[in-house]
Amino acid sequence: MPVKPKIIRILKFLGKAFVGLLLLLLISILLIHVPAVQKQITRKLESYLSARTKSTVGIDRIRFSLLGGLVIEGSSYRTQPKRKS
């Protein structure tokens, strides 16, 4: 019966892939709580929002909670004055 060892190999591969994805998710969640990574996310969010709104957006700090909460501290928004033609 050569089919049974093949099924076992496939199940082992799927199990390792599942464990690998879980580890990747866990590492990502842990990295989001590192202050240096949060600062990087803050800078990227500032530049994205500034480009998207064509205004100056400032964010002092972003904090993530383990339960999925998000706190944005010290946000500012400045629009460009319209020039008269």
Order of alpha helices (4+ residues) and beta strands (2+ residues): alpha-alpha-beta-beta
